[in-house]
Structure formats: C-alpha cells, structure tokens
C-alpha cells in the first residue's frame, strides 16, 4: 500500500501510522506510534488520536508516515 507523510493527508482523511521517524516519548504517551489510526481534523495540523485532538507541528507531521484507510 502507498504511504504518505501525515502532512499530505487532507482534512477528514484517516491513516494508519506505519512509521514514526523521530523518537519522542511524548508522542508515544499521546498514542502516536506504529499501528495507531490518526484522523486529520484540519489542514492546520490538528489531528484526532485515541479520541483526543492534538495539534502537531510541521516538523513532527513530516516525520509521521501513514497509509490511507
């Protein structure tokens, strides 16, 4: 299946995280790790993870690789 950077998804699209290119304990605490379903709420990098809205910076979202679902 084709993979995308999280920043390439548009508002309303969902993806399954296949790789996180940066190691960050806080991201793991938020539930952002391989296998997690993430929904893009707005094109301004607000996402839904584990029923929680989080705002992620461009540096972070450029390093989260997802496959669309």
Secondary structure in CASP SS format (residue, H / E / C, confidence):
PFRMAT SS
TARGET T0000
AUTHOR 0000-0000-0000
METHOD secondary structure of the structure
MODEL  1
X C 1.00
X C 1.00
X E 1.00
X E 1.00
X E 1.00
X H 1.00
X H 1.00
X H 1.00
X C 1.00
X C 1.00
X C 1.00
X C 1.00
X C 1.00
X E 1.00
X E 1.00
X E 1.00
X E 1.00
X E 1.00
X E 1.00
X E 1.00
X C 1.00
X C 1.00
X C 1.00
X C 1.00
X H 1.00
X H 1.00
X H 1.00
X H 1.00
X H 1.00
X C 1.00
X C 1.00
X C 1.00
X C 1.00
X C 1.00
X C 1.00
X C 1.00
X E 1.00
X E 1.00
X E 1.00
X E 1.00
X C 1.00
X C 1.00
X C 1.00
X C 1.00
X C 1.00
X E 1.00
X E 1.00
X E 1.00
X E 1.00
X C 1.00
X C 1.00
X E 1.00
X E 1.00
X E 1.00
X E 1.00
X C 1.00
X C 1.00
X H 1.00
X H 1.00
X H 1.00
X H 1.00
X C 1.00
X C 1.00
X E 1.00
X E 1.00
X E 1.00
X E 1.00
X E 1.00
X C 1.00
END
